[in-house]
């Protein structure tokens, strides 16, 4: 499956216009190609308490589940200016869990494995034998 990075960047940038960021005015959009060949998207949604804010990546994973779209194969996350936006720690864990083993994310230095965002990530194997 070939990745159309320009389409993903354009889609992620479009999603920034759909974000709800009245407090920080920091709009973030995300778009990913899935193992089922679909594009899933997300936009950040702030909350006045800040701690309940949902990152664009959270919305993207919700869209992934809603569409039963498989795993993330290629991902782009951008700010309102269209620049790369690095996922926060919580989102890195969420993305690793929902990415294909060889899933990649676009960065300013080129695509890298999503799993490399969070070395030693928590996974199902850590739940067994507790």
N, C-alpha and C positions, 0 to 999 in steps of 0.2 A: 504494500500500500504506500503510495507516494504522498508526501506531506506538502500541501500548498501553504507555505508559511505566510505568504502575502495575504491570502484569504483569512487565515487565522488572526493575523495582526489587524486587518481591517475590521473583522468581526469583534475582536476584543476592544478595539478603539470605539466602535459603535456602542458597545455595552457600557462604556464609561458615561455616555450621555443618558443612560437609563439608571445610573446609580442614584442613591439617595444619600447625599453627604452635606446636609445643611450646616453642620457644626464645624467640620474640618475643611470643607470644600475640596477634599482630596478624593477625586473620583477614580475608581479602579474598575477595569473590565477584564474578563477572562474568557478565552475560547479554547476548546480542545477538540481534536479529532479522536474518535473512539475506535475501539477494536471492531465495532459493528459498522464503521464507515460513516457515522453520524457526527455532526458538530454539536457540542453542548456548550452552554454559555453561563456566565454569571456576572453580577455587578454588586459592588459593596452596598450595604444597607446599614446606615448608622442608627444609633439610638441615643437619646439624650443622656443616658447613663454611661455611655461609651463602652463599658464592659460587655454590653449585650450586642454590640455592633457585629454584623455578619460580613465577613470578607467576601470578595468576589469569588474566590475559590470555593467557599462554602456553598454559594449559590450554584456554581458550576457542578459540584458533586451532587447537589440535590437534583439538578437537571439530568445528570447522568443516571441517577437512580430512577427518576420519574420516567425517563425514556427507555429504561432497561437497555442502556446503550453499551454495556460491556465495560471495558477498562480504558483509561486514558492512554493514548498512544503518543500524541504530540500536544503540547500546551504552550499558550502564550498568555502572559499576564502583563497588562500595561496600565499606566496612569493616564489621566486625562490628556496629557501632552503627547501620548503615544510612546513614551519611554518605558523600558523594561521596569517592572515593579517586582521586587523580590518577595516571595511569599513569607509570611510570618511563621513562627515555629508551629503554632497550632495547625495552620494550613499545610505546612510541610508534612506533618503526620497524616493528615487527611488525604493529601495528594498521593503520598507513598502507598497508602492502603488501597487506593482506587486506581492506581496506575498499572499498566501492563509491566511485566518484568523489565522489558526493554523500552518503556515509555520515556520520552524526552521532553525537556522544557527549553524554550528559546531564551538565551541570555545575550548580553552585549558581546560576549566573546564566542558566541555560537551555541548550538544545541548541546545540552549535557543530560545525562541520565537523571530522571526525577529522583530516583533513590539516592543519588549523591547529595541531594539537598539536606538529608537527615541521616547521617551515618549512625548505625546502631539503633535504628528506629524500633519502636515497640511494635510487636506483631503477635499474631495468634499463638505462635509457638511459645511465647513467654507466659501465656495463660495456663498452659498445661503443666501439671506438677507443682504449681504455685509456689 
